[in-house]
Amino acid sequence: MKLSKSQKQAVQTHLQEMVENMDAAVGAIAVTADGHLVCRAEKKEIPAQRLAAMGSSLMSLGNTITKELAMGNCRNVISENEKGVVVFMQIVPGLVLVAVANDTGALGMLLSGCRNVIGAIDRDDILK
């Protein structure tokens, strides 16, 4: 998915707002389905380029699994870890949001924040 400079900036603004307003959020990135980093917002540096490649692969794998099970498209993939959580969520076909929190109890907040970002992107018609 190819985004214009203004579209990238608008998505980044929404990511930045989410990261700034959530204490446990470390960072968030938007990536294309083929693993290219579109934009990023971070409180603390995260390996964004590597995360972009992994994020697109995980969403693709999630879609493969849910299609095999006849469960429709994969909406998100969640990685709960010893020191935090990572959420991979489809913004639109071809664009994935990856958000990282450093608190194991922050999954609900991170999911809600990601959904709010995607809703705002949709409401603002940023990607149309």
C-alpha positions as CSV (number, residue, x, y, z in Angstrom):
1,M,0.0,0.0,0.0
2,K,1.4,3.4,-1.1
3,L,0.6,6.4,1.1
4,S,1.1,10.0,0.3
5,K,3.2,12.2,2.6
6,S,0.0,13.8,4.1
7,Q,-1.5,10.4,4.7
8,K,1.6,9.2,6.5
9,Q,1.7,12.3,8.6
10,A,-2.0,11.9,9.6
11,V,-1.5,8.3,10.6
12,Q,1.7,9.2,12.5
13,T,-0.3,11.9,14.4
14,H,-2.8,9.3,15.6
15,L,-0.1,6.9,16.6
16,Q,1.7,9.7,18.5
17,E,-1.5,10.6,20.4
18,M,-2.0,7.0,21.4
19,V,1.5,6.5,22.6
20,E,1.6,9.8,24.5
21,N,-1.8,9.2,26.2
22,M,-1.1,5.7,27.4
23,D,1.4,5.3,30.2
24,A,2.4,1.7,29.4
25,A,2.8,2.3,25.7
26,V,6.4,2.2,24.5
27,G,5.7,2.8,20.8
28,A,3.6,2.1,17.8
29,I,4.3,1.7,14.1
30,A,2.3,1.4,10.9
31,V,3.7,-1.1,8.3
32,T,2.7,-2.2,4.9
33,A,1.7,-5.8,4.2
34,D,5.0,-6.4,2.6
35,G,6.9,-5.3,5.7
36,H,7.9,-1.7,5.0
37,L,7.8,0.9,7.8
38,V,5.3,3.7,7.0
39,C,5.6,5.7,10.2
40,R,6.4,5.4,13.9
41,A,5.7,7.0,17.3
42,E,7.9,6.1,20.2
43,K,8.6,7.0,23.8
44,K,11.5,4.7,23.8
45,E,13.4,3.3,20.8
46,I,12.0,0.1,19.4
47,P,13.5,-2.0,16.6
48,A,11.0,-0.5,14.1
49,Q,12.4,-1.9,10.9
50,R,12.6,-5.5,12.2
51,L,9.2,-5.1,13.9
52,A,7.7,-4.0,10.5
53,A,8.9,-7.2,8.8
54,M,7.7,-9.4,11.6
55,G,4.4,-7.6,12.0
56,S,3.4,-8.1,8.4
57,S,4.4,-11.7,8.5
58,L,2.4,-12.3,11.7
59,M,-0.7,-10.7,10.2
60,S,-0.3,-12.8,7.1
61,L,0.1,-16.0,9.2
62,G,-3.0,-15.0,11.2
63,N,-5.0,-14.6,8.0
64,T,-3.8,-17.9,6.8
65,I,-4.8,-19.7,10.0
66,T,-8.3,-18.0,10.2
67,K,-9.0,-18.8,6.5
68,E,-8.0,-22.4,7.0
69,L,-10.5,-22.6,9.9
70,A,-13.2,-20.7,7.9
71,M,-13.2,-17.9,10.5
72,G,-12.9,-15.0,8.2
73,N,-10.1,-12.4,8.2
74,C,-7.7,-12.1,11.1
75,R,-8.3,-8.8,13.0
76,N,-5.4,-8.9,15.3
77,V,-2.5,-11.0,16.7
78,I,-1.5,-10.6,20.3
79,S,1.8,-11.5,21.9
80,E,1.7,-11.6,25.7
81,N,5.2,-11.7,27.2
82,E,7.0,-11.7,30.5
83,K,7.7,-7.9,30.3
84,G,4.8,-6.6,28.2
85,V,2.5,-7.0,25.3
86,V,2.6,-6.5,21.6
87,V,-0.5,-6.1,19.4
88,F,-0.6,-6.5,15.7
89,M,-3.8,-5.1,14.2
90,Q,-5.0,-4.6,10.6
91,I,-5.8,-0.9,9.9
92,V,-7.0,-1.6,6.4
93,P,-6.1,-4.4,3.9
94,G,-2.4,-3.8,3.2
95,L,-1.6,-1.8,6.3
96,V,-0.9,-3.1,9.9
97,L,-0.6,-1.3,13.2
98,V,2.0,-2.7,15.7
99,A,1.8,-1.4,19.2
100,V,4.1,-2.2,22.2
101,A,3.5,-1.8,25.9
102,N,5.9,-2.6,28.7
103,D,3.3,-3.6,31.2
104,T,1.8,-7.1,31.2
105,G,-1.5,-5.7,32.5
106,A,-1.9,-3.3,29.7
107,L,-3.4,-5.6,27.0
108,G,-6.9,-4.2,27.3
109,M,-5.7,-0.6,27.2
110,L,-3.4,-1.4,24.2
111,L,-6.2,-3.1,22.3
112,S,-8.6,-0.2,23.0
113,G,-6.0,2.3,22.0
114,C,-5.3,0.5,18.7
115,R,-9.0,0.3,17.9
116,N,-9.4,4.0,18.7
117,V,-6.5,4.8,16.3
118,I,-8.0,2.7,13.5
119,G,-11.5,4.2,14.1
120,A,-10.0,7.7,13.9
121,I,-8.2,6.9,10.7
122,D,-11.4,5.6,9.3
123,R,-13.5,8.5,10.5
124,D,-11.1,11.1,9.1
125,D,-11.0,9.3,5.7
126,I,-7.2,9.4,5.8
127,L,-6.7,6.4,3.6
128,K,-9.4,7.0,1.0
